[in-house]
Amino acid sequence: MSAGIPDRLRRLDRPAVFGVLNVTPDSFSDGGRFASAQAAIDAGVLMHAQGADVIDVGGESTRPGAIRIDTDAELKRVVPVVVGLVSHGVPVSIDTMRARTAAAAIEAGACIINDVSGGQADPQMYAVAAQTGAGMILMHWRAHSEAMQSFATYTDLIAEVIDELQSCVDGACAAGISRQQLIVDPGLGFAKLAVHNWELLRHLDRLSALELPVMIGASRKRFLGELLSDDSGALRPASLRDGATSVITAHCARAAVWAVRVHDVPQTMDALLVASALQSEVGK
Ligand code: PMM
């Protein structure tokens, strides 16, 4: 599979669906799910058959407070899974902040780099995207997971997120990446409190100022667990947040978001169909 955003994804009449495949022992939502690379490959192939356009493979947890692993451990987790998925014809994005992991995954057939640091964590990352022509998701980010929530302070949230994303876009373009390769993501939950996530979701239209396709990753995140917490204040468990996620998916479709990153693919496909039916009704 050649690097770059697959053409098919540019022609969809709904948001593209990126299915989350975390091959980590400790991701907040689905960590420790897979006993082997083959089990992860099977899960990714299944999500693709269920309708996911791309499978987003990640080997390092980015949940708040997570401690970083070393690059060799990350490579060992993700490369066999990328190879397996690509051999089944599945388009793959690699969720990593490390240039060496991104380069190895692209070599193994991944077509998109999903860098939650927007290229800030590794000074070589833009060069990898520039040299390979891979698609690149630039997510809004302020600090690594162990410290990020102490950076969740804003005086004008949306303007600051847009400005900081614009700096990443400028850096990427200066490094030789073309705008056609880029996707932006406001990074829900990354240096953001629940109120910030909701505000960003209410004002998705403002992200169009960046004039690039937008991805949203709300799936199963803590702010949904907080909203759905029980009377004692206990958070709704991650595995029971897919209904709420689907509402956000439909909201994203209405706001012309380019892609959603989700765990439950069948429910997402249903939500997108419903959103589409509702929207065509509007035009009648
Ligand atoms: N969220 C997570 C990981 N990677 N990538 C992008 N582009 N956007 C996100 O919001 C995002 C991401 C954390 O969620 P997970 O633990 O369920 O993977």
Residues whose N, C-alpha, C, O or C-beta is under 5 A from the ligand:
A	BS01	PMM	S27 F28 S29 T62 D95 N114 V116 I137 M139 D185 G187 L188 G217 S219
